[in-house]
Amino acid sequence: MGSKLRVVLIVVGILVVLILIAPFFIPVNQFRPAIEEKASAALGRKVQLGNLSLSLLSGSLAAENLSIGDDPKFSSAPFLTAKSLKVGVELMPLIFSKTLNITGVVIDTPQVTLLHNPAGVWNFSSLGGPAAKAQAKQVPAEKTPSAAADLSIKKLELKNGRITVGATDSRKRSAYDNLNIAASDVSMVSKFPVTVTADLPEGGRFKLDGTAGPVDQEDTSLTPLSAKLAISSLNLASTGFLDSSAGLGGIVDVDGTMTSSGGQAETKGSAKLSKALLVAGGSPAGVPVTVNFNTKYNLRKNAGVLNPSLLKIGNAAAHLGGTYDTRGEATAVKVKMDAKDMPAKDLEAFLPALGINLPKGASLAAGTLNSDLDITGPTNKLVITGNVGLFNGKLAGFDLGSKMSAVTALTGIKTGSDLLIDKLTSDVHMAPDGLQAQNFNAVIPALGTLVGQGTVDSKNALDFKMAATLASTATYSSSGGAPVSGIGGILGAVGGGKGNCKGATIPFLIKGTTAEPKFVPDVGGIAAGLLKSQLGCVGGATAGANPLQQPNPAGNPANAVDALSGLFKKKKP
């Protein structure tokens, strides 16, 4: 037994020595041109390898460096570089017949640059495409099969890589680290399983898991795909696809599926947008937005359709639909949003994302919101136009009469600590630099009707010109022995003590910010004309009479304006 054991040990030792020294006697570098040629033909790009070495223990060839050229239409820099490349091979054919059969490829720490031009075409589109076909045609078909059809890899891995994404006409780039790609039974002419994972900027995560292939020989981007898609904590402001200076941002989570065939791709699933920001000067929304979406995308035209989809904020729901176009530096959209009977209370925490902050201490306690909006433009400069309306609303903790003290000092109106709103409608135009409101119309039982127009800029500053027409139920006049007050009292005195000014219009301005609005009387310019047109309601005027011809000097509207101007401490016009 001892002699047999000794023989076995000697044989094992010889084998170990052979395994260790054999790679030095096999000229593996002679295979480098063949590998470069075969890879270049398959990819349609120039492939370069560094020095090759052989490991019999792992059955692999290793290259010190790897470089894959880019499409010259996009860049002269490499499309992919890597520190090392390991190619698994079948050892027996390699040693005895010098035949190279690849079993696996591992690319370590690759750096990949993805670029798209203004037409929306990506630089990876030509990988394995026309160039590969052209090179395959150089070899007689009857002698050698094409490189693309001949390429088959049992296992392909990209480990610890980085993808840099950008446009050819922009210096902006976004980097995605820890890229890992794993595929098996890879072939240019058949379907194969693939998994892609990567870290997203600001700590997010991306995963795609499914099947791809066969590789489209005309345009790699048209390669059929069927996969599950999961995106978590994607920070929109750091993707490079949105202009963060325009105030756009948020955190996105996506759970969906992707299918692509014949140049048509479909994506459907659900997306959640948290901490949304839609205008400059806004602040992150306190509630998330969820969207159940379904899109179809034409890969040849780089344009798609958003099929009817549902957007929800709490119990508030809206319907979306439209088109989008990815050509150019930013995706352009044309989307319509239609919403009916959305609970206003559920929307309150989202308003800051639109640059709208309720007055301090106030809250939307009741009401429903309707909207009919068009969302258009590039994603970095979205414009929202249309009509919004609030019905049967209640703004709790907001005493309009107190806030309008400079105005209500002339009306004697008290609205109470909560503001009830029968309806409030307005045409709106919302852009990254702020909001414009036209045809503003509000019916407030305790006050009357408010009409006007104005703007809210990117810093939440208000600039509105308004007019309040007093309601018939508002207490605004007094008579008898007690001193009179308010506009009713003044106009009553002007009319000979018969205050009867129901329906009088009081013009005013709204300044300050959405959080701290300031109501300022306006008796100059156009506002004075509004007052004069309303002073016919004084008690001394007879039906059909011209109030400018009243014999009583106190009844002259110009004198009434004098009185009002004095109270406001402004000069008459």
C-alpha positions as CSV (number, residue, x, y, z in Angstrom):
1,M,0.0,0.0,0.0
2,G,2.9,2.3,0.8
3,S,4.4,1.9,-2.7
4,K,1.1,2.4,-4.4
5,L,0.4,5.6,-2.4
6,R,3.8,6.8,-3.3
7,V,3.1,6.3,-7.0
8,V,-0.3,8.1,-6.7
9,L,1.4,11.0,-5.0
10,I,4.1,11.2,-7.7
11,V,1.4,11.2,-10.4
12,V,-0.6,13.9,-8.7
13,G,2.5,16.0,-8.2
14,I,3.4,15.7,-11.9
15,L,-0.1,16.7,-12.8
16,V,0.0,19.7,-10.5
17,V,3.4,20.7,-12.1
18,L,1.9,20.3,-15.5
19,I,-1.1,22.4,-14.7
20,L,1.1,25.1,-13.3
21,I,3.7,25.2,-16.1
22,A,1.6,24.2,-19.1
23,P,0.1,27.7,-19.7
24,F,3.6,29.0,-20.2
25,F,4.2,26.6,-23.1
26,I,0.8,27.3,-24.8
27,P,1.1,30.4,-26.9
28,V,-2.4,31.7,-26.1
29,N,-1.7,35.2,-27.4
30,Q,-1.9,33.7,-30.9
31,F,-5.7,33.4,-30.3
32,R,-6.0,37.2,-29.6
33,P,-6.4,38.2,-33.3
34,A,-9.0,35.5,-33.8
35,I,-11.0,36.5,-30.7
36,E,-10.8,40.2,-31.7
37,E,-11.9,39.4,-35.2
38,K,-14.7,37.2,-34.2
39,A,-16.0,39.7,-31.6
40,S,-15.7,42.6,-33.9
41,A,-17.6,40.8,-36.6
42,A,-20.4,39.9,-34.2
43,L,-20.7,43.3,-32.7
44,G,-20.0,45.4,-35.7
45,R,-17.6,47.4,-33.6
46,K,-13.8,47.3,-33.3
47,V,-12.8,45.1,-30.4
48,Q,-9.4,45.3,-28.8
49,L,-7.8,43.0,-26.2
50,G,-4.7,43.3,-24.0
51,N,-2.3,40.6,-23.2
52,L,-3.8,37.1,-22.9
53,S,-3.0,34.5,-20.3
54,L,-4.3,30.9,-19.7
55,S,-5.5,29.4,-16.5
56,L,-5.9,25.6,-16.6
57,L,-7.4,25.5,-13.1
58,S,-10.3,27.7,-14.1
59,G,-10.3,26.7,-17.8
60,S,-10.2,30.3,-18.9
61,L,-8.4,32.9,-21.0
62,A,-7.8,36.3,-19.4
63,A,-7.2,39.6,-21.1
64,E,-5.8,42.6,-19.2
65,N,-7.9,45.1,-21.0
66,L,-11.0,45.3,-23.2
67,S,-12.1,48.1,-25.5
68,I,-15.2,48.2,-27.7
69,G,-15.5,51.1,-30.1
70,D,-18.5,53.4,-30.4
71,D,-20.5,54.1,-33.5
72,P,-18.5,56.9,-35.2
73,K,-21.7,58.8,-35.7
74,F,-21.9,59.3,-32.0
75,S,-18.4,59.4,-30.6
76,S,-14.8,58.6,-31.3
77,A,-14.3,57.5,-27.7
78,P,-14.9,53.8,-26.7
79,F,-18.4,52.6,-26.2
80,L,-17.2,50.1,-23.5
81,T,-13.9,49.7,-21.6
82,A,-13.0,47.2,-18.9
83,K,-10.0,46.4,-16.8
84,S,-10.1,42.7,-17.4
85,L,-11.9,40.1,-19.5
86,K,-12.1,36.4,-18.7
87,V,-13.2,33.9,-21.4
88,G,-14.0,30.4,-20.4
89,V,-12.9,27.8,-23.0
90,E,-13.0,24.0,-23.5
91,L,-9.4,23.0,-22.7
92,M,-9.1,19.7,-24.6
93,P,-9.9,21.2,-28.0
94,L,-7.7,24.2,-27.2
95,I,-4.7,22.1,-26.2
96,F,-4.8,19.3,-28.8
97,S,-6.4,20.9,-31.8
98,K,-6.0,24.6,-31.1
99,T,-9.8,25.0,-31.5
100,L,-11.4,27.8,-29.5
101,N,-14.8,27.0,-28.0
102,I,-16.1,29.7,-25.6
103,T,-18.1,28.5,-22.6
104,G,-18.4,31.8,-20.8
105,V,-17.4,35.5,-20.7
106,V,-16.9,37.7,-17.6
107,I,-16.2,41.4,-18.1
108,D,-15.0,43.0,-14.9
109,T,-15.6,46.7,-14.0
110,P,-16.9,47.8,-17.4
111,Q,-17.5,51.5,-18.2
112,V,-20.3,51.9,-20.7
113,T,-21.4,55.2,-22.4
114,L,-25.0,55.4,-23.7
115,L,-25.7,58.4,-26.0
116,H,-28.7,59.4,-28.0
117,N,-28.8,62.0,-30.8
118,P,-31.5,64.7,-31.3
119,A,-33.6,62.2,-33.4
120,G,-33.8,59.9,-30.4
121,V,-31.5,57.2,-31.8
122,W,-29.1,55.5,-29.4
123,N,-25.5,54.6,-30.0
124,F,-26.1,50.9,-29.1
125,S,-28.6,50.6,-31.9
126,S,-26.0,49.5,-34.4
127,L,-24.4,46.8,-32.1
128,G,-24.5,43.5,-34.0
129,G,-26.4,45.3,-36.8
130,P,-25.4,46.4,-40.3
131,A,-21.7,46.2,-39.6
132,A,-22.0,42.6,-38.5
133,K,-23.9,41.7,-41.6
134,A,-21.4,43.5,-43.8
135,Q,-18.5,41.6,-42.2
136,A,-20.4,38.3,-42.4
137,K,-20.9,38.8,-46.2
138,Q,-17.1,39.1,-46.6
139,V,-16.8,35.4,-45.8
140,P,-18.4,33.0,-48.4
141,A,-21.5,31.6,-47.0
142,E,-20.8,28.2,-48.3
143,K,-17.5,28.0,-46.5
144,T,-18.0,29.6,-43.1
145,P,-21.2,30.6,-41.2
146,S,-21.7,34.2,-40.3
147,A,-20.0,35.4,-37.2
148,A,-23.3,36.5,-35.7
149,A,-24.9,33.1,-36.1
150,D,-21.7,31.3,-35.0
151,L,-21.4,33.3,-31.7
152,S,-22.8,31.3,-28.8
153,I,-21.9,31.8,-25.1
154,K,-23.1,29.6,-22.4
155,K,-22.7,32.3,-19.8
156,L,-22.1,36.1,-20.1
157,E,-21.5,38.4,-17.1
158,L,-20.8,42.1,-16.7
159,K,-19.7,42.8,-13.1
160,N,-19.4,46.0,-11.0
161,G,-19.8,48.3,-14.0
162,R,-20.9,51.8,-14.6
163,I,-23.3,53.2,-17.2
164,T,-23.1,56.9,-18.2
165,V,-26.2,58.2,-20.0
166,G,-26.5,61.4,-22.0
167,A,-27.2,63.2,-25.3
168,T,-24.8,64.0,-28.1
169,D,-25.8,67.7,-28.0
170,S,-25.5,68.1,-24.3
171,R,-22.7,67.8,-21.7
172,K,-25.0,66.6,-19.0
173,R,-24.4,63.0,-18.0
174,S,-25.9,60.7,-15.4
175,A,-24.0,57.8,-14.0
176,Y,-25.5,54.5,-12.8
177,D,-23.1,52.4,-10.8
178,N,-22.8,48.8,-9.7
179,L,-24.1,47.6,-13.1
180,N,-24.4,43.8,-13.3
181,I,-25.7,41.8,-16.3
182,A,-26.1,38.1,-16.3
183,A,-27.2,36.1,-19.4
184,S,-27.0,32.4,-20.3
185,D,-27.0,30.5,-23.6
186,V,-26.4,33.8,-25.4
187,S,-26.9,33.7,-29.1
188,M,-27.5,36.3,-31.8
189,V,-30.1,34.2,-33.5
190,S,-32.2,32.8,-30.6
191,K,-33.9,33.9,-27.4
192,F,-31.9,33.8,-24.1
193,P,-32.6,34.8,-20.5
194,V,-31.0,38.0,-19.1
195,T,-31.0,39.9,-15.8
196,V,-29.8,43.5,-15.4
197,T,-29.4,45.3,-12.1
198,A,-27.8,48.7,-11.3
199,D,-27.7,51.3,-8.6
200,L,-29.5,54.6,-9.4
201,P,-28.3,58.0,-8.4
202,E,-29.1,59.0,-4.8
203,G,-29.4,55.4,-3.7
204,G,-32.1,54.0,-6.0
205,R,-32.2,50.5,-7.5
206,F,-33.0,49.2,-11.0
207,K,-33.8,45.6,-12.0
208,L,-34.9,44.0,-15.2
209,D,-35.4,40.2,-15.4
210,G,-36.7,38.4,-18.5
211,T,-35.7,37.1,-21.9
212,A,-34.2,38.8,-25.0
213,G,-33.5,37.9,-28.6
214,P,-33.0,37.0,-31.3
215,V,-30.8,40.1,-31.8
216,D,-32.2,42.3,-34.5
217,Q,-29.6,42.6,-37.3
218,E,-30.8,46.0,-38.4
219,D,-31.1,47.8,-35.1
220,T,-30.2,46.2,-31.8
221,S,-32.8,48.4,-30.0
222,L,-35.5,46.5,-31.9
223,T,-34.5,43.2,-30.3
224,P,-37.5,41.4,-28.9
225,L,-37.8,41.6,-25.1
226,S,-40.1,40.3,-22.4
227,A,-39.3,41.2,-18.8
228,K,-40.4,42.4,-15.4
229,L,-39.2,45.9,-14.5
230,A,-38.6,47.1,-10.9
231,I,-37.4,50.6,-10.1
232,S,-37.1,51.8,-6.5
233,S,-36.2,55.3,-5.1
234,L,-35.3,56.9,-8.4
235,N,-34.6,60.6,-7.8
236,L,-35.9,62.4,-10.9
237,A,-33.7,65.5,-10.3
238,S,-30.5,63.3,-10.5
239,T,-31.4,61.3,-13.7
240,G,-30.1,63.9,-16.1
241,F,-33.4,63.8,-18.0
242,L,-35.1,66.6,-16.1
243,D,-33.9,70.1,-15.5
244,S,-33.7,70.4,-11.7
245,S,-33.3,74.2,-11.9
246,A,-36.9,74.3,-13.3
247,G,-38.1,73.0,-9.9
248,L,-39.0,69.5,-11.2
249,G,-38.3,66.5,-9.0
250,G,-39.5,63.6,-6.9
251,I,-38.8,60.0,-6.0
252,V,-40.3,57.3,-8.3
253,D,-41.0,53.7,-7.7
254,V,-42.1,51.5,-10.6
255,D,-43.4,47.9,-10.7
256,G,-44.3,46.8,-14.2
257,T,-43.7,44.6,-17.3
258,M,-42.1,45.4,-20.6
259,T,-42.7,43.6,-23.9
260,S,-41.2,44.4,-27.3
261,S,-41.7,42.9,-30.7
262,G,-41.7,44.1,-34.2
263,G,-40.6,47.6,-33.2
264,Q,-43.5,48.1,-30.9
265,A,-42.9,48.1,-27.1
266,E,-45.6,48.0,-24.4
267,T,-45.0,48.9,-20.7
268,K,-47.7,48.6,-18.1
269,G,-47.9,48.6,-14.3
270,S,-48.0,51.0,-11.5
271,A,-45.8,54.0,-10.5
272,K,-45.6,56.0,-7.3
273,L,-44.2,59.5,-7.2
274,S,-43.3,60.7,-3.7
275,K,-42.1,64.2,-2.7
276,A,-43.3,65.6,-6.0
277,L,-42.1,69.0,-7.2
278,L,-43.7,70.5,-10.3
279,V,-42.8,74.2,-10.3
280,A,-39.9,76.3,-9.3
281,G,-40.4,77.7,-5.8
282,G,-42.7,74.8,-4.8
283,S,-42.0,72.4,-2.0
284,P,-42.2,68.6,-1.9
285,A,-45.7,67.2,-1.8
286,G,-46.7,65.6,1.5
287,V,-48.6,62.7,-0.1
288,P,-47.6,60.4,-2.9
289,V,-49.2,60.2,-6.4
290,T,-49.8,56.7,-7.8
291,V,-50.5,56.0,-11.5
292,N,-51.7,52.8,-13.0
293,F,-50.3,53.2,-16.5
294,N,-50.3,51.5,-19.9
295,T,-48.1,52.8,-22.7
296,K,-47.3,51.7,-26.2
297,Y,-44.0,53.0,-27.8
298,N,-42.9,52.9,-31.4
299,L,-39.2,52.2,-31.3
300,R,-38.6,53.3,-34.9
301,K,-40.4,56.6,-34.5
302,N,-39.3,57.2,-30.9
303,A,-42.8,58.2,-30.0
304,G,-45.6,56.6,-27.9
305,V,-49.1,56.7,-26.6
306,L,-50.2,56.8,-23.0
307,N,-53.4,54.7,-23.0
308,P,-56.2,55.7,-20.5
309,S,-54.5,55.5,-17.1
310,L,-55.6,56.3,-13.6
311,L,-53.9,58.8,-11.3
312,K,-54.7,58.8,-7.6
313,I,-53.9,61.1,-4.7
314,G,-55.4,59.4,-1.7
315,N,-59.1,58.9,-2.7
316,A,-58.9,61.6,-5.3
317,A,-58.7,60.1,-8.8
318,A,-58.1,61.5,-12.3
319,H,-57.9,60.0,-15.7
320,L,-54.8,60.5,-18.0
321,G,-54.2,59.9,-21.7
322,G,-52.1,61.3,-24.5
323,T,-48.9,61.0,-26.4
324,Y,-45.2,61.5,-25.9
325,D,-42.1,61.9,-28.1
326,T,-38.6,61.1,-26.9
327,R,-36.7,62.7,-29.8
328,G,-34.6,65.6,-28.6
329,E,-32.9,66.3,-25.4
330,A,-36.0,66.0,-23.3
331,T,-39.2,64.0,-23.8
332,A,-42.1,66.1,-25.1
333,V,-45.6,65.2,-23.9
334,K,-49.2,66.0,-24.8
335,V,-51.4,64.6,-22.0
336,K,-54.9,65.4,-21.0
337,M,-56.0,65.0,-17.4
338,D,-59.7,64.9,-16.5
339,A,-60.9,64.8,-12.9
340,K,-64.3,64.8,-11.4
341,D,-65.4,65.1,-7.7
342,M,-61.9,64.7,-6.2
343,P,-62.1,65.1,-2.4
344,A,-60.4,68.4,-1.7
345,K,-59.1,67.3,1.7
346,D,-57.1,64.5,0.0
347,L,-55.4,67.1,-2.3
348,E,-54.3,69.6,0.3
349,A,-50.9,68.0,1.0
350,F,-50.1,67.9,-2.7
351,L,-50.7,71.6,-3.3
352,P,-47.2,72.7,-2.3
353,A,-45.8,70.7,-5.3
354,L,-47.7,73.2,-7.5
355,G,-46.3,76.2,-5.5
356,I,-49.6,76.7,-3.7
357,N,-49.5,76.9,0.1
358,L,-52.7,77.4,2.1
359,P,-52.7,80.4,4.5
360,K,-51.1,79.5,7.8
361,G,-53.4,77.7,10.1
362,A,-56.0,77.0,7.4
363,S,-57.0,73.6,6.0
364,L,-59.3,72.3,3.3
365,A,-61.9,70.6,5.5
366,A,-64.5,69.9,2.8
367,G,-65.3,70.2,-0.9
368,T,-64.8,68.5,-4.2
369,L,-62.4,69.5,-7.0
370,N,-63.0,69.2,-10.8
371,S,-60.3,69.8,-13.4
372,D,-59.9,69.6,-17.2
373,L,-56.2,70.2,-17.9
374,D,-53.8,69.9,-20.8
375,I,-50.2,69.0,-19.9
376,T,-47.8,69.9,-22.7
377,G,-44.1,70.6,-23.5
378,P,-40.8,69.0,-22.8
379,T,-40.6,67.3,-19.4
380,N,-38.1,69.8,-18.2
381,K,-40.5,72.7,-19.0
382,L,-44.0,71.4,-18.6
383,V,-46.9,73.7,-19.1
384,I,-50.4,72.9,-17.6
385,T,-53.4,74.8,-18.9
386,G,-57.1,74.4,-18.4
387,N,-59.9,74.9,-15.9
388,V,-60.2,74.0,-12.2
389,G,-63.1,74.3,-9.9
390,L,-63.8,73.8,-6.2
391,F,-67.4,73.2,-5.1
392,N,-69.0,73.2,-1.6
393,G,-65.7,73.9,-0.1
394,K,-64.7,74.7,3.4
395,L,-61.4,76.4,4.3
396,A,-61.2,75.8,8.0
397,G,-59.3,78.2,10.2
398,F,-59.4,81.1,7.7
399,D,-61.4,84.2,8.6
400,L,-61.6,86.1,5.3
401,G,-63.3,89.1,7.0
402,S,-60.3,89.5,9.4
403,K,-57.8,88.9,6.6
404,M,-59.6,91.5,4.5
405,S,-59.8,94.0,7.4
406,A,-58.5,96.9,5.2
407,V,-61.4,96.2,2.9
408,T,-64.1,95.0,5.2
409,A,-63.6,98.1,7.3
410,L,-65.8,99.7,4.6
411,T,-68.2,96.8,4.4
412,G,-68.8,95.8,8.0
413,I,-68.8,92.2,6.9
414,K,-67.9,89.3,9.2
415,T,-67.3,85.9,7.6
416,G,-66.5,83.8,10.7
417,S,-63.5,81.7,11.5
418,D,-64.2,79.2,8.7
419,L,-64.7,80.2,5.1
420,L,-67.5,78.5,3.2
421,I,-67.2,78.5,-0.6
422,D,-70.2,77.6,-2.8
423,K,-67.9,77.4,-5.9
424,L,-64.6,78.7,-7.1
425,T,-63.5,78.3,-10.7
426,S,-60.6,79.7,-12.7
427,D,-58.7,79.2,-16.0
428,V,-55.1,78.4,-15.2
429,H,-51.8,78.5,-16.9
430,M,-49.1,76.8,-14.9
431,A,-45.4,76.8,-16.0
432,P,-42.1,76.3,-14.1
433,D,-41.9,80.1,-13.4
434,G,-45.3,80.2,-11.8
435,L,-49.1,80.2,-12.2
436,Q,-51.5,82.6,-14.0
437,A,-55.2,82.6,-13.1
438,Q,-57.8,84.1,-15.5
439,N,-61.5,84.4,-15.2
440,F,-61.3,83.8,-11.4
441,N,-64.9,83.5,-10.0
442,A,-65.8,82.6,-6.5
443,V,-69.2,82.6,-4.7
444,I,-68.8,83.0,-1.0
445,P,-72.1,83.2,0.9
446,A,-70.8,85.4,3.8
447,L,-69.4,87.9,1.4
448,G,-70.7,87.7,-2.1
449,T,-69.0,87.1,-5.5
450,L,-65.3,87.6,-6.1
451,V,-64.0,88.0,-9.7
452,G,-60.6,88.9,-11.0
453,Q,-57.3,87.6,-12.3
454,G,-53.7,87.4,-11.2
455,T,-50.5,85.5,-10.8
456,V,-48.5,83.4,-8.3
457,D,-44.8,83.5,-9.2
458,S,-42.1,81.0,-8.5
459,K,-41.5,82.5,-5.1
460,N,-45.3,82.2,-4.2
461,A,-45.7,86.0,-4.4
462,L,-49.3,87.0,-5.2
463,D,-50.4,89.7,-7.6
464,F,-54.2,89.6,-8.1
465,K,-56.7,92.3,-9.1
466,M,-60.1,91.5,-7.7
467,A,-63.6,92.9,-7.2
468,A,-66.1,91.7,-4.6
469,T,-69.8,92.2,-5.3
470,L,-71.6,92.2,-2.0
471,A,-74.2,89.5,-1.3
472,S,-77.7,90.5,-0.4
473,T,-77.4,88.6,2.8
474,A,-74.2,90.4,3.9
475,T,-74.5,92.9,6.7
476,Y,-73.0,96.0,5.3
477,S,-75.2,98.9,6.3
478,S,-76.8,100.6,9.3
479,S,-79.5,103.2,10.0
480,G,-81.1,104.9,13.0
481,G,-79.6,106.8,15.8
482,A,-76.4,104.8,16.1
483,P,-73.4,105.9,14.1
484,V,-73.2,104.1,10.8
485,S,-70.2,102.2,9.6
486,G,-69.0,100.3,6.6
487,I,-69.6,101.0,2.9
488,G,-73.3,100.6,3.5
489,G,-73.3,103.3,6.1
490,I,-71.2,105.7,4.0
491,L,-73.3,105.1,0.9
492,G,-76.5,105.3,3.0
493,A,-75.4,108.7,4.3
494,V,-74.6,109.8,0.7
495,G,-78.1,108.8,-0.2
496,G,-79.8,110.7,2.5
497,G,-79.7,108.0,5.2
498,K,-81.5,105.4,3.1
499,G,-78.5,102.9,2.8
500,N,-79.6,100.5,0.1
501,C,-76.5,99.2,-1.7
502,K,-77.0,95.5,-2.0
503,G,-74.8,94.4,-5.0
504,A,-72.2,97.2,-4.6
505,T,-68.8,96.2,-6.0
506,I,-65.6,96.8,-3.9
507,P,-62.3,96.5,-5.8
508,F,-59.2,95.3,-4.1
509,L,-55.7,93.8,-4.6
510,I,-54.2,90.6,-3.2
511,K,-50.5,90.8,-2.4
512,G,-48.2,89.0,-0.2
513,T,-47.8,85.2,-0.5
514,T,-50.1,82.2,-0.7
515,A,-49.2,81.5,3.0
516,E,-49.6,85.1,4.1
517,P,-52.1,86.8,1.7
518,K,-52.6,90.6,2.1
519,F,-55.8,92.2,0.9
520,V,-55.3,95.8,-0.2
521,P,-58.1,98.3,-1.1
522,D,-57.9,99.6,-4.7
523,V,-59.7,102.9,-5.4
524,G,-57.5,104.2,-8.2
525,G,-57.6,103.9,-11.9
526,I,-60.0,101.2,-13.2
527,A,-61.1,100.5,-9.6
528,A,-62.5,104.0,-9.2
529,G,-64.6,103.4,-12.4
530,L,-66.0,100.3,-10.8
531,L,-67.0,102.2,-7.7
532,K,-68.7,105.0,-9.7
533,S,-70.6,102.4,-11.7
534,Q,-72.0,101.0,-8.4
535,L,-72.9,104.1,-6.6
536,G,-76.2,104.4,-8.4
537,C,-77.5,102.1,-5.6
538,V,-77.6,105.1,-3.1
539,G,-80.9,105.8,-1.5
540,G,-81.2,109.3,-3.0
541,A,-81.2,108.1,-6.6
542,T,-84.5,107.5,-8.2
543,A,-85.1,104.7,-10.7
544,G,-83.7,105.6,-14.1
545,A,-82.0,108.8,-12.8
546,N,-78.4,109.6,-13.5
547,P,-76.5,109.6,-10.1
548,L,-74.1,112.1,-11.5
549,Q,-76.9,114.7,-11.6
550,Q,-78.0,114.4,-8.0
551,P,-78.7,117.9,-6.5
552,N,-77.3,116.8,-3.1
553,P,-73.6,117.3,-3.3
554,A,-73.1,114.4,-0.9
555,G,-74.9,112.3,-3.4
556,N,-72.4,112.9,-6.1
557,P,-70.4,109.7,-6.7
558,A,-67.2,111.7,-7.0
559,N,-67.7,112.9,-3.4
560,A,-68.3,109.3,-2.4
561,V,-65.0,108.4,-3.9
562,D,-63.5,111.3,-2.0
563,A,-64.8,109.8,1.2
564,L,-63.6,106.4,0.4
565,S,-60.2,107.7,-0.7
566,G,-59.9,109.4,2.6
567,L,-60.5,106.3,4.5
568,F,-58.0,104.4,2.4
569,K,-55.6,107.3,2.7
570,K,-55.1,107.5,-1.0
571,K,-55.6,110.4,-3.4
572,K,-58.6,110.3,-5.6
573,P,-58.0,109.6,-9.3
